[in-house]
Structures are given as C-alpha cells and as structure tokens.
C-alpha cells in the first residue's frame, strides 16, 4: 500500500537557485496551458464557424518556447513536460467532477517542483561489514543539468519512489513523495472498494450491535470536536497562547515589510518572518489533527466513525457586496463574520475528518458523513426536534421527554444514530464517477443536420447583423421558371 512521506531537505545556496529556477519554469508551463484553455473557451463563445474544432487538452509544451522564453531551454525538458502533465491531470479531475477547473499558480505561498525518475536518484548508503542500508542520499539533476547531492533527514525508513516533490515554504525546503509500504494493508484494491467492503461487513450487525461500535463526532467552534462517548478534543492552552502571540508577531512583521524598500533583502527577510509565524499556526493545527485522528482510530471499541457533512467552504465564504439604488455600499456583515470564519478555519474541521478517514481504512474501519441539519435541536432519546430544545449554547432540554444533556454531546449522539441509519439503508457510500472525454468540440454538436438548416449566431445589439443566405446580388432579376404550364 502507498504511504506518504515528508522530510526536511537542506540544499546549499547554489542548489536552491537551480531548484527555484526549475520551480518557476514548471509553473510557467502550467500557467501557459491554463491561459491557453481560457483563450479557447472565450474563442468558443465569441467566434462563428467553430463547429468541429477541438479544444486541445494535451501535454504539448514546445509552442511555449520562443525567443522571449529562451530561458526555458536552460532547464531539463522533463521539468517542462511535468508541468504540462500536471495541467492535464488537473483537467481530467475537473472533467470527472473530482475538483474545480485548473487555476493559475502564483509566486506566493508554497512552491514545489515535480521530478520524475529521470531527474533524481536515491543512492543507498550500506555498511560494508553487515550490508545494512543506513540511508539514501538524494542525487538530483542530469549530466547536462547537474544539481548534486542534497542531504535530507529521513526520520523513518522508506522505499524508493517513482517521483518526488521538492517544495519550499518560508525559507524551508521539504522532500515529499509516496512509496510502497509493506507494513500497511487495506481491504481492497482501491479506496472505494475498501469502503464498500467494510460497509458490507458492518451491515451484518444489528442496530443495537452497531450502536455499541459507533462513535459520533460533533464539530464546533468553542469545542472543535466532541464525541458521543463524552471526550472533548481541543488545542492545549499553551498552544492557544502561542498562536495568539504568533498572530501578533505576524502583523508586526507585515507592517515592517511594507515600510521597507521594495525588493530589498531587508524586505525579503521580513516576509520570511511573516511566513515563519504563519507556518507555526499551520503546523500546530496539523499536529492537533494527527493526534486527534490517531486517538480516535486507535480505540478498539469502535469500528464506525460518523461526522457531520459540513460545507466548510460555503460556511466561510466571503459575503457578496450589496448596494442601494444610489450605488452606495450597504453593510453586509463581513467584518462581524470575519472572526467567526477564522475560528471555523482554525478548528481544523476538515483535516480531522480526512486524517481519520485514511487512518481508519488502514485499520479496517469506516468513516462516513451525514447531513448536519437540525442535529443540535433533535433529541437523542426521542425523535422530537424543536428549536426550544436548545436552551443555551451548552444546555439541551427536550420539551417532550425531558431529556437533559450537554448540547454538543447530545448532537454527537444524534449524529451517531444518523450514521447507523445511513449504513443500514444499504445505499452505496462512494459516489459513482462518470468517465468523460476531455476532448470537447467547439460549437453545437449535432448527430444529424436537416437539409437546408442553418445555424444562426445570436449577436449582441451592437454586433453586425446576420447576412442573407441568398447568393444572388441585390437587384438581380429572379430566374424564370423552366416550365410555365398552368395546372
């Protein structure tokens, strides 16, 4: 089974400049393919007579190497090819409805270059006496474009991968890849097969037996995660204090960077400080998500984990700008919701679920999501649902049966019950992915065309009117019919 690895990388300054050049050239090819796709899509909507023309979604990149981009010849061709392959893979995911349309990459944030086996080599370091392998020094580059040996710290053993990613963020370099790990197993050839197989095994249990093997989780802002067995998972107080301090330092160094000379080394140092404090909060959240997911999956008492299917992107979406009749901007609550949205994103809701899902599959367990509507107003003892059941943020009192409980704990129990019902319903837990061709045709696609039928383009009011289909010049005398017989 494939397993992910991420190690610290330590290239010297000369190697860093070479890798940064590779990163920029690969990003340029990816963005050029994306801009080309945008052009063709505009061409499809605005031009006439484009029926039968295919929009290219390929891996060709030679047309982007011109006199203005002669610097692309100073990097290996495999780096440029991999940029085109990344765009094609992203477009395939968009066509299969597994993601959005490929977006253009910018220079800010995490930057990475994808290298295939032609551009790197792990040289095993073996002990002469015992023959035991103690490490794999990483050699990057080719004969024409050498980079050299780059040291990295492997804190756990790994196999030789087929491709690697070299990334830089905040001045720190990372080596990441996926390789086979014989110690990990999954009950199925792929993820969807494993999920359905585990679900089939769990459906043999009754509802009472499943209730004892199911753990529900309610996600919130004050308590990032509360489970149906009464556990609360949250950051430690010292971590919260340090995150607040890191945010203050980040704002301070952003102000300093804005006052320094643009493009100077001092400004770059200030921006590296900003990235450093941003990374601290990010790493704390990831550590919290990994520890929480591990504690959930390591508990042998549960085989089914149920969470709310929260649309986090829609919940934290920026509100639309509204104007009155005179064109003046109206208050839309953006500033009031900014703190709530930031607290939602800081609770690591999505990472906890995604980490728990893949760790549970390795243990032969299952993670499913259920609709979150009215889960905080529904009683876990009886199906009565009413807004008055939620007396306060922390207190739940059922107006029918009188059941009293903590509001978050009651919601977690309701979510667990919904997960059991969803599992026993027999519906497939994995969505079916339709295979769709990525080659599209410009213009309307018709299987049959009626003789004499024409396609008329609906132009805008300022456009040129559609010309007549009659081929005779204006003022010409119509041709006399061949027969004048009256019938």
C-alpha positions in Angstrom: 0.0 0.0 0.0 1.2 3.5 -0.8 2.2 5.7 2.1 3.1 9.4 2.2 6.5 10.7 3.4 7.7 14.2 4.1 11.3 15.0 5.1 13.3 18.1 5.6 15.7 19.0 2.8 18.9 21.0 3.1 20.1 22.3 -0.3 23.0 24.7 -0.4 22.5 28.3 -1.8 23.7 27.3 -5.3 21.3 24.3 -5.4 18.5 26.5 -4.1 18.9 28.9 -7.0 18.8 26.0 -9.5 15.7 24.4 -7.9 13.9 27.8 -7.8 14.6 28.2 -11.5 13.1 24.8 -12.1 10.1 25.7 -10.0 9.5 28.9 -11.9 9.8 27.2 -15.3 7.4 24.4 -14.4 4.9 26.9 -13.1 5.2 28.9 -16.3 4.3 25.9 -18.4 1.3 25.1 -16.2 0.0 28.6 -16.3 0.6 28.8 -20.1 -1.6 25.8 -20.5 -4.2 27.3 -18.3 -4.2 30.6 -20.2 -4.5 28.7 -23.5 -7.5 26.9 -22.2 -9.1 30.2 -21.2 -8.4 31.6 -24.6 -10.0 28.7 -26.4 -13.1 28.8 -24.2 -13.6 32.5 -25.0 -12.9 31.7 -28.7 -15.7 29.1 -28.5 -18.3 31.6 -27.2 -17.4 34.5 -29.5 -16.4 33.2 -32.8 -18.6 32.0 -35.7 -18.0 28.8 -37.6 -16.0 26.9 -34.9 -18.0 23.7 -35.2 -15.8 20.7 -35.4 -12.7 22.3 -33.9 -11.3 20.5 -30.8 -10.0 22.3 -27.8 -6.6 20.8 -27.1 -6.1 19.4 -23.7 -2.7 17.7 -24.2 0.8 17.6 -22.9 2.5 19.6 -25.6 4.7 22.5 -24.5 7.1 23.1 -27.3 5.0 26.0 -28.6 5.7 28.0 -25.5 9.5 28.0 -26.0 10.1 31.1 -28.1 12.7 33.9 -28.3 11.0 35.6 -25.4 11.1 32.4 -23.3 14.6 31.2 -24.3 15.4 30.7 -20.6 13.2 27.5 -20.7 16.0 25.8 -22.6 18.2 26.2 -19.5 16.2 23.6 -17.5 15.7 19.9 -18.3 12.9 19.1 -20.7 11.4 16.7 -18.1 10.7 19.6 -15.8 8.7 21.4 -18.5 6.9 18.2 -19.5 5.9 17.5 -15.9 4.3 20.9 -15.8 2.1 20.1 -18.8 1.3 16.7 -17.3 0.2 18.3 -14.1 -2.2 20.5 -16.0 -3.7 17.6 -17.9 -4.1 15.6 -14.7 -5.9 18.6 -13.1 -8.2 18.9 -16.1 -9.0 15.3 -16.0 -10.1 15.6 -12.4 -12.3 18.6 -13.4 -13.9 16.6 -16.2 -14.6 13.7 -13.8 -16.1 16.2 -11.3 -13.5 15.4 -8.7 -12.3 19.0 -8.5 -12.6 22.5 -9.9 -11.1 23.9 -13.1 -7.3 24.3 -13.0 -6.4 27.7 -11.7 -3.3 29.7 -12.4 -0.5 29.4 -9.9 1.2 32.4 -8.3 4.6 33.1 -6.8 3.4 33.4 -3.2 3.0 30.7 -0.7 4.3 27.1 -1.0 6.2 26.5 -4.2 7.1 23.0 -5.5 8.6 21.2 -8.5 7.6 17.7 -9.5 10.5 15.5 -10.5 10.2 12.1 -12.2 12.8 9.3 -12.1 14.9 10.7 -14.9 15.9 13.6 -12.7 16.8 12.1 -9.3 18.4 9.0 -7.8 18.4 7.6 -4.3 21.9 6.1 -3.8 21.8 3.5 -0.9 24.4 4.0 1.8 25.3 0.5 3.0 27.6 -0.7 5.7 30.5 -2.7 4.3 30.5 -5.2 7.2 26.9 -6.1 7.5 25.5 -4.8 4.3 22.7 -2.9 6.1 21.3 0.1 4.4 21.6 3.3 6.6 20.2 5.9 4.2 19.6 7.1 0.7 21.5 10.2 -0.3 19.4 12.1 -2.9 21.1 13.0 -6.1 19.2 15.5 -8.3 19.9 16.5 -11.9 21.2 15.1 -15.1 24.6 15.2 -16.9 23.6 18.3 -18.8 21.9 20.0 -15.9 23.6 18.8 -12.6 22.4 19.8 -9.2 24.3 17.4 -7.0 23.7 15.5 -3.7 21.2 17.1 -1.5 21.1 16.0 2.2 17.8 15.3 3.8 16.7 13.9 7.2 14.7 10.6 7.0 13.2 10.1 10.4 11.7 6.8 9.3 12.7 4.1 6.7 11.1 4.3 3.2 11.2 2.7 -0.2 12.4 4.2 -3.5 9.6 6.3 -5.0 8.9 6.8 -8.7 8.6 10.6 -8.4 9.3 13.2 -5.8 8.2 16.8 -5.0 10.8 19.4 -3.8 9.0 22.3 -2.1 10.0 25.5 -0.3 7.8 27.4 2.1 9.0 30.2 4.4 12.7 29.5 3.5 12.4 25.9 4.5 12.8 23.1 1.9 10.9 19.8 2.0 11.1 16.4 0.2 7.7 14.6 -0.2 6.7 11.5 -2.1 4.6 8.4 -2.0 6.1 4.9 -1.9 5.0 1.4 -1.2 4.9 0.4 2.5 4.6 -3.4 3.0 3.6 -2.9 6.7 0.3 -1.2 5.7 -2.6 -3.1 4.2 -6.1 -2.0 3.0 -9.1 -4.4 2.5 -9.4 -3.7 -1.2 -7.6 -2.7 -4.4 -8.6 1.0 -4.1 -10.3 3.3 -1.6 -13.9 2.9 -3.0 -13.7 -0.9 -3.0 -12.3 -0.9 0.6 -15.1 1.3 1.8 -17.8 -0.8 0.3 -16.3 -4.0 1.6 -16.0 -2.7 5.2 -19.6 -1.4 5.0 -20.8 -4.8 3.8 -19.2 -6.5 6.8 -20.7 -4.0 9.2 -24.2 -4.4 7.8 -24.3 -7.9 9.1 -24.6 -6.4 12.6 -27.9 -5.3 14.1 -28.7 -1.7 15.0 -28.0 -2.4 18.7 -24.7 -4.0 18.0 -23.7 -1.1 15.7 -24.6 1.4 18.3 -22.0 -0.1 20.6 -19.4 0.1 17.8 -20.2 3.6 16.5 -18.6 6.8 17.6 -20.2 10.1 16.6 -18.5 13.5 16.5 -19.9 17.0 16.7 -17.7 19.8 15.5 -18.0 23.3 16.8 -16.1 26.5 17.5 -15.9 26.5 21.3 -15.2 22.8 21.3 -13.6 21.7 18.0 -14.7 18.1 18.4 -16.9 16.4 21.0 -17.6 12.7 20.6 -20.6 10.6 21.7 -18.6 9.0 24.5 -18.1 12.4 26.2 -14.5 13.2 25.1 -13.5 16.7 24.1 -10.6 17.3 21.7 -9.1 20.8 21.6 -5.8 22.6 21.5 -3.8 22.9 24.7 -3.9 26.2 26.5 -0.2 26.8 25.9 -0.7 26.3 22.1 -3.6 28.8 22.0 -1.4 31.3 23.8 1.5 30.8 21.4 -0.8 31.1 18.4 -2.1 34.4 19.6 1.5 35.6 20.1 2.4 34.4 16.6 -0.5 36.3 15.0 0.6 39.5 16.7 4.2 39.0 15.5 2.9 38.2 12.0 1.1 41.6 11.9 4.1 43.4 13.2 6.5 42.0 10.6 3.9 42.6 7.9 3.9 46.3 8.8 7.7 46.3 8.9 7.9 44.7 5.5 5.5 47.2 4.0 7.8 50.1 5.2 11.0 48.7 3.8 12.3 49.2 0.3 10.5 47.1 -2.3 12.6 44.2 -3.5 15.4 44.7 -1.0 17.0 42.0 1.1 15.6 43.5 4.3 12.1 43.3 2.9 12.6 39.6 1.9 13.9 38.9 5.5 10.7 40.5 6.9 8.5 38.4 4.6 10.3 35.3 5.7 9.5 36.2 9.3 5.8 36.6 8.3 5.9 33.1 6.7 7.6 31.6 9.7 4.8 32.8 12.1 2.1 31.6 9.6 3.7 28.2 9.4 3.7 27.8 13.2 -0.1 28.0 13.5 -0.4 25.7 10.5 1.9 23.1 12.0 0.1 23.2 15.3 -3.3 22.6 13.6 -1.8 19.7 11.7 -0.3 18.2 14.8 -3.6 18.5 16.6 -5.5 16.8 13.7 -3.0 14.0 13.6 -3.1 13.3 17.3 -6.9 13.5 17.4 -7.4 11.2 14.5 -4.8 8.7 15.9 -6.6 8.6 19.3 -9.9 8.0 17.6 -8.8 5.2 15.3 -6.5 3.6 18.0 -9.6 2.9 20.2 -10.5 -0.8 19.5 -14.0 -0.2 20.9 -15.2 1.4 17.7 -15.4 0.4 14.0 -17.6 3.1 12.6 -17.0 6.9 12.9 -19.7 9.4 11.9 -19.2 13.1 11.4 -21.3 16.0 10.1 -21.1 16.7 6.3 -20.2 20.3 6.8 -19.7 22.5 3.7 -16.8 24.4 5.2 -16.0 26.4 2.0 -19.6 27.7 1.8 -19.8 28.4 5.5 -16.7 30.5 5.4 -17.4 32.2 2.1 -17.0 35.9 1.8 -20.4 37.7 1.7 -21.4 39.4 -1.5 -21.2 43.2 -1.8 -24.6 44.9 -1.8 -25.5 48.4 -3.0 -28.6 50.6 -2.7 -30.4 52.3 -5.5 -27.9 55.2 -5.5 -24.9 52.9 -5.8 -23.8 53.2 -2.2 -22.4 50.2 -0.4 -24.6 48.6 2.2 -23.4 46.8 5.3 -23.2 43.0 4.7 -21.8 41.8 8.0 -18.4 40.9 6.6 -16.4 42.3 9.5 -18.7 40.8 12.0 -18.4 37.3 10.4 -14.6 37.5 9.9 -13.9 36.4 13.4 -16.4 33.5 13.2 -15.0 32.4 9.9 -11.4 32.5 11.2 -12.4 30.4 14.2 -14.0 27.8 12.0 -11.0 27.5 9.8 -8.7 27.4 12.9 -10.6 24.4 14.3 -9.2 22.0 11.7 -12.6 20.5 11.0 -11.6 19.2 7.6 -8.2 17.9 8.5 -9.5 15.9 11.4 -12.1 14.1 9.2 -9.7 13.5 6.3 -6.9 12.2 8.6 -9.3 9.9 10.4 -10.7 8.6 7.2 -7.4 7.3 5.7 -6.1 6.0 9.1 -9.4 4.2 9.7 -9.2 2.4 6.3 -5.7 1.0 7.3 -7.3 -0.5 10.4 -10.3 -1.9 8.6 -12.6 0.7 10.0 -15.1 3.1 8.3 -15.7 6.9 8.4 -18.9 8.3 7.0 -20.6 11.7 7.0 -24.3 12.5 7.5 -26.4 15.7 6.9 -25.9 18.2 9.8 -29.4 19.8 9.6 -31.1 20.3 13.0 -28.7 17.9 14.7 -28.4 20.3 17.6 -32.2 20.6 18.0 -33.0 16.8 17.8 -33.3 14.7 21.0 -31.0 11.7 21.2 -33.6 9.8 23.3 -36.7 10.5 21.2 -37.0 11.9 17.6 -38.6 15.2 18.8 -37.0 18.2 17.1 -37.7 21.8 18.1 -35.6 25.0 18.4 -36.7 25.3 22.1 -34.8 22.1 22.9 -31.6 24.1 22.7 -32.0 26.5 25.7 -28.4 27.8 25.5 -25.2 27.1 23.8 -24.3 24.4 26.3 -27.7 23.1 27.6 -30.1 20.8 25.9 -33.6 20.0 27.3 -36.1 18.0 25.3 -39.5 19.6 25.5 -41.3 16.2 25.1 -39.4 13.6 27.2 -37.4 16.0 29.4 -34.0 14.6 28.4 -31.2 16.8 29.7 -27.7 16.7 28.4 -24.8 18.9 27.2 -25.8 20.3 23.8 -22.7 19.1 22.0 -22.8 15.6 23.5 -26.5 15.3 22.5 -25.6 16.4 19.0 -22.8 13.8 18.8 -25.2 11.0 19.8 -27.7 12.2 17.2 -25.0 12.1 14.5 -24.0 8.6 15.5 -27.6 7.4 15.2 -27.9 9.0 11.7 -24.7 7.3 10.6 -26.1 3.9 11.7 -29.3 4.6 9.7 -27.3 5.6 6.7 -25.2 2.4 6.9 -28.1 0.0 7.3 -30.1 1.7 4.5 -27.9 -0.2 2.0 -27.1 2.9 -0.1 -23.6 3.0 -1.7 -21.3 5.2 0.4 -19.0 6.1 -2.5 -20.3 8.3 -5.4 -20.1 6.9 -8.9 -17.6 8.7 -11.1 -18.7 9.1 -14.7 -15.9 8.8 -17.2 -16.0 11.7 -19.6 -13.7 12.5 -22.5 -11.6 15.6 -22.1 -11.6 16.4 -25.8 -14.5 18.8 -26.5 -15.9 20.2 -29.7 -16.4 23.9 -30.3 -19.8 24.9 -31.3 -23.1 22.9 -31.2 -22.7 19.1 -31.6 -25.4 17.6 -33.7 -25.8 13.9 -34.7 -28.0 14.8 -37.6 -28.4 18.0 -39.7 -31.7 18.6 -41.5 -31.0 19.5 -45.2 -31.3 23.3 -45.7 -30.9 24.0 -42.0 -28.6 26.8 -41.0 -27.0 27.8 -37.7 -27.6 31.4 -36.8 -25.4 33.1 -34.1 -27.2 35.4 -31.7 -25.1 38.5 -31.8 -25.2 41.4 -29.3 -27.2 44.5 -30.2 -24.0 46.3 -31.3 -22.9 43.4 -33.5 -23.1 43.2 -37.2 -26.5 41.8 -38.4 -26.7 38.4 -39.9 -26.3 38.5 -43.7 -28.8 36.9 -46.1 -28.2 33.3 -47.2 -29.4 34.2 -50.8 -26.4 34.1 -53.1 -27.8 36.4 -55.8 -26.6 40.0 -55.8 -29.0 42.8 -54.8 -31.3 44.0 -57.6 -30.9 40.9 -59.7 -33.9 39.7 -61.8 -35.2 36.4 -60.5 -34.6 33.4 -62.8 -37.6 32.5 -65.0 -39.0 29.1 -64.1 -38.3 26.3 -66.5 -42.0 25.4 -67.0 -44.8 27.9 -67.4 -47.5 25.3 -67.6 -50.6 26.2 -65.6 -52.0 23.3 -63.7 
